[in-house]
Amino acid sequence: MKIKVKSFDETKAEEVELPGVFSTPVREDLIKRAVISAQSARYQPYSPHPLAGKQTSAVSIGKGRGIARVRRTSSGRHVGAFVPQAVGGRRAHPPKVEKRIHKKINDKERRLAIKSAIAATSSIEHVRARGHRVDGDQVPLVVSDSFQDITKATEVRDVLVKIGLASEMERVADGTHQRAGKGKMRGRRKRVPKGPICVIEGNAPVVQALSNFPGFDIVNPDNLNAEVLAPGGVPGRLSLWTTSALKRLGEIHG
């Protein structure tokens, strides 16, 4: 399948052949499993202290008093302690570090999920179902390698507007908001919607310029994975490729 290269300078527009990986059937079930596997691999095992809620001198007062035989403090109001239903007591079934948190996936399934997620980026139905805004029906967006030589963010913005990403940048800007309550104190003060993914070959100068745009992710074709192609396990992320990145993708996946 051929696709037009978006022209943003004086060069003549041309067509490039999409690698065969874009024809892979979209397997949403595999994509979801691959994303969950990647996310669960980063979870850190946790559990409370083994003696949490148990460090007390409370003792049971025995039976025959018409009250529950739970351990009670020896001073003050003689309130219950140690037992799970008491304030400050131990937990009945606390989480344990031995629990297997990582949801594993077979290597062949993971590779197929990546190919399937790449194919979903070429489906305009999947892209619009994710909420992305793009002018026209051509996805993915492909630009010439001269895009990689841009160093200024203002020039990158002009290029993105020319190739039809003005509405997408506006959507990301409008959706960015500050979290409520204590969520602001946990290193995630702002909630930024996921914008396009830019696949660039090598460490080009445009990478630093693109990092100024919120919601944009810059990835090398060698580092593509299901999570960055389908955030949240939902396939169809809007993607921007350079011609050299497409060529490299064909070498990797055929």
Secondary structure, 3 states (H helix, E strand, C coil): CEEECECCCCCCCCEEECCHHHHCCCCHHHHHHHHHHHHHCCCCCCCCCCCCCCCCCCEECCCCCCCCCCEECCCCCCCECCCCCCCCCCCCCCCCCCCCCCCCCCHHHHHHHHHHHHHHCCCHHHHHHCCCCCCCCCCCEEECHHHHHCCCHHHHHHHHHHCCCHHHHHHHHHHCEECCHHHHHCCCCEECCCCCEEECCCCCCHHHHHCCCCCCEEECHHHCCHHHHCHHHCCCCCEEEEHHHHHHHHHHHC
